[in-house]
């Protein structure tokens, strides 16, 4: 029975009792009024009846008030008990506990609703705990796997770089000593092959280092203008041999940037070499640089065959090469993937714009202020 019904029943019963008592007393008074009696006795009787009626009304009212107060006290007591249970659960954080509210009224319904909410919370907590344990296990397995890859990469660096180093040194000495053909041509072929292999090993190792978090930057304030001029000067002979032209467009002066100079050179060279590969004889390659807000923007534009949208989406994936590029050029397809990794380590972005038959533009941004490195406490010349 609800609290409202209980209260209404008590009040209704009280007033019905008062009406009944009043009716009986009034009827008795009326009936007794027909009997002949002395006036003083009659008046005395009326006074007694009036006092009796007032007494009954007073008792009934007191009874009603006391009953309502007791009922209210019972409600307040149960509310206080419910509040203490909820506070205890909230303080302890143990949502497996339940509140205890007896009866079938609104308070018991409220207690049941709270218990239902606690049960739902406990179910969610159990589910989250299970997910956390699984995530913890997976994280541990991932850390173990990363450690294995780090060790493998270190071993790979040693096993691959150690034997190629003396080959490169020996071919340099032989080129200084041997001047006659055809021996010099053979030595030059060995030198080109060893140098090419060394570059491929460096690309592969750098990409492996990037995947396991071993790739590091030596960040310092550098002037990009001499670096870009040097790159253009170095590629002009090869471009001329291929019947291509290379130009540099940049304002003077360019702002200094916080970057790893060798890694920045590696990124630009990868983009320029990529343009040299896919630009036909008579084509033009333009290296440009400019300041754009808080970034240095470097772009390489070529007049090559261009690319489709599908090729652009996959272009920066490791080991990917377009079919035409696979037929014409050697390589592992790691240059752009590694460039992307290096640019992102600097806090920048890399992109490509191209249209089939209308050439391509590869570009990247480098923040003028190395905010990400500074947040990590990297100082000029430090390792990030």
N, C-alpha and C positions, 0 to 999 in steps of 0.2 A: 504494500500500500504506500502511495506517495505521501510525502510530508504535507502537501497541500490538502489532500483528502483527510489525513488525520486531524489537521487543524480545523477544517470545516466541520467535521463530525463532532469534535469536542464543543465548538462554539454552538453548533445547532442543537446538540443535546442539552446544553446548559440553558439556552433560551426556551426550548420546549419544556424543560422541567420548570422553569420560572412561570411560564404561561399556565401550565397544568396546576401548579400550586396556587397561583393567583385565582384561577377558575374555581378550584375546590373551596378555597377560603371564602371567596365572594359568594358562592352558592350556599355555603353553610351559614354565612351571615344573613343572606336573604331569607333562607328558610327559617332561620331562628328569629327573624324579625316579626313573624306572624304570631309568635307566642307572646301572650301577655306577661309582662314582667315589669318590675319597678324601673323607673327611668334611670336612676343612678346605676343599677346593675347593668342595664342595657348599655349605658355610656361606658361603664367599666369594661364590659365585654368588647365593645367596639375598639376601645383603646388597646386591649390585649391583642385583638386580631390585627390591628394596625402595626403594633410592635412585632408581632409574630411574622407578619408579612415582610416588614422591613428587614427583620433578622434573616429570614429565608433568602430574601433577595441579596442581602449582604454576603451571606454564606455562599450562595451560588456564584456571586461575582468573584469572591475570594477564591473559591474552588476553581473557577474558570481561569483566573489570572495565574494561580499557582500551577495549574495543569499546563497552561501555555508556556509559563516560565520553565517548568520542568522539561517540556518538549523542546523548547529553545536551547536549554542547557544540554540536552541530549544531542541536539544538532551541532551545537558549538563544540561539544566534547568530541564528537566524531570528526568534525572538520579539523579540529586541532590535531587529533590522532592522524588523520590523513595527511595534514601538512607536515607533521614530524616525520612520517614515513617517506614522503617525497623529498624532504630536506636531507634525511639520512642517506637516501639513495643518491641524491645529487652530490653530497659531500664525499661519500665513499667511491662514487663512480662505478659501483657494482650494479649494472643494469640487469643482472640475473635475478635480483631480489624483486619481490612484488609487494604492493600495498594490500592491507587487509581491511576491508570494509564490509560488514555484515548487513543483511537486510535486503529489501527489494525496492528501495526508494531511489530518489535521484542521486543520493550520495553513493549508494552501492553501484548505480549505473556509472557514475563518474569514476569510481574506483576501478570498475571493470574496463572502462575506456583507457585509463592510465596504464593498467596492466597490459592491455593490448598494445599500446604504444611502446611500452618497455620491451615486450616480446618482439615487436618489429625491429626496434633498435638493436636488441641482442642478436637477432638474425642477421641484420646488416653488419654488425660488428664482427660476427663470426665469419661472414663472407669476406669482409675487408681483411681480417686477420689471415684468412687462408690465402687471399691474393698477395698479401705482404710476404708471407712465408715463401710462396712460389717465386715472387719477385726477388726475394733475398737469395734463394737458391740459384735462380738464373743469373743474378748479378755475380754471385761467387763463381759460377761456371764461366761467365764471361771474363771475369778477372783472371781466372786460371788460363783461359784460352788466350787472352791478351799477353799474359806473361810468356806463354809458349811462343807466341808470334814474335814477341820482342827478342827472345833468345834465338829464335830461328833467324830473324833479320840480322842480328849481330853476327851469327855464324855465317850467314850468307854474305854479309859485307866482307868478312875476313876471307872466305873461301873464293869469292869472285874477284875481289880487288887485289888480293895478294899476288896471284899469278899473272895478272895483266899488267901490273906496274913494271916489272922488269922487261916485259916485251916492249912496252912503249919507250922505256929508257934505252933499250938496245937498238931499236929502230932509229932513234934520234942520233945515236952515235954512228950507226952505219951510214946514215944519210950524210953525215959530216965527212966520213971517210971515203965512201964509194961515189965516184963521179961518172964512171963509165957505164954505158948501156950494154947489155940489157939488165945487168945486175941492179943498177940504181932503180930501174922501173919495178923490179921485183920487190926491192926494199920499200919503195913508195907504196906499192900495193899492200904490203904487210902493214905498213904504218897506217894507211887509211883504214884497213880492216880492223886493226887493233884499236884505233881511235874511235871508230864507229861502234865497236863492241863496248868500249869503255863508256861511251855516252849512253848506250842502251842499258848498261848495268847501272849507271848513275840514275837514270830515269826510273828504272824498276825499283831500285833501293829507296829512292826518295819517295816514291808512291807507297812502298811498303812501310816506310817510316811514318808517313802521314796517316796511314790506316791504323797504326798502333800507337799514335801519339808521340812518336820519337822525332818528328820533324821540327826543327828549331830555327828561329830567326835571330840574327844578330842585328838588332834594331838600333839605328842611329840617324841623326839628321844628315841628309844628303841633298846635293844639288842634282836634280834629274837631267838637266840640260847637257852636261858633258857626257853623261852615260848614253843618252840617246844619240848624240853626235858620233860617239865612238862606235855604236852598233851600226849606224848607217854607213860609216866609213868602212867597216869590216865587211859588209855584205855587198857593197857596190861592185867589187871585182867579180864576185860570183854572178850577180845580176847582169852585169855587162856581158859576161861569157854566155849567159842564157838569152841575151838579146832583150833584157828587161831594164827598166829604169826605176831607180829608188830615190825618193825625195823626203825631206824632213820639213814639217811645218810646225812651228811653235813660236809663241811670243818671247820676247826677251825683256826682262829675265823671267824664268819660271820660279815659283815659290819652292822653298825647301820642303822635303817630306821626311817623315819618320818611317824608315824602311830598311830592309836588309839589301844592301846594294847588289850583292852577287845574286840573290834570289830575284830581285827586280830585273836584273839583266837577263836572267834565265827566262823569266816570263816573256819579256819583250822579244828575245831571240826566238823563243818558240813560236810566237805569233808571226814574226817576220819570216822565219823559215817555212812556216805553213803557207804563207802568202806566196813565197818563191816557188813552192812546189806546185801550186794550183793556178799560177798565172802563166799564160802561154807566152811564146816569144813575141816581143813587141808590146807586151802589157806593161802597166804601170803599178807601182806599189808606193803608197804614201804612208809614212809614219808621222802622226800628229800628236801633240800634247797641249793641254790647256788647263787652266784653273777653273773649277766649277764649284763655287761655294766653298765647302770645307774639304773638297776632294781634288786630287790631281787626276785628270782623265787622259788616258793614253789609248790611241786607236790606230789600227793598221788596216788600211783600205787597199784592196786589190781589184784588178779588172779581170779576174778569172771567170770560170764558168758559173760561179754561184751555186747555191744549194737549195734543195726543196725544204719545205717545212718539216718533213719527217726526218731528213738528214740533220737539220739544225737541232731537233729535240734530242738526238742520240749522239751528237758530235762530241760532247765533252765526256761521254762515258769512257772508262778505261778500255783499251784494246779495240775500240771501234774505229773503223776506217770506211769511207765510202768505197763503192765498188771501183770507181775510176781511180781513186787514190791507191787502192790495193794493187791495181794492175801496174801503175806507173812508179810507185815509190815503195821503198822498204821502210821498216819501222814497226814498232809495237802499238802505235796509236796511243801513246801515253802522254805526249807533250801537252795537249790541251787539258787533260784530266789533272796532270801535275800542276799546270799553270793555275787552274781553278783552285786547287788546294792551297797554293802559295798565296794567291790573291786574298783568299778568305782568311788565311792566317794573319795577313796584314790588316784585316778588318774591312776589306773592299769587296767588290763584286766584279764578275766577268760576264760578258754577253757577246752575242753574235747577231748581226743583221745581214741578211742575204736574200737575193732573189735569183731564181734560175736564169742564167744567161746574162746577169748584170753585176757580177762580182759580189764580194763579201766585205764586211767590216767587222773585225774583231776588236773589242775594246775592254778595258778594265778601269776600275777606280781604286785609288789608294788615298786614305785619309791624310790630310796635311798634318793633323795632330793625331798621334797614335793613342787615341783615347782608351781602347781596349787594353793596350799594353800598360798604359799609365795606371789604369784601375788595378792591374795586377802587380803594380810596384816595379815595372820595368823602367830602368833608366837608360839614357843614351849609351849605346854600345853594349847594353846588357843582352841577355839571352831570354827570349820569351818562350 
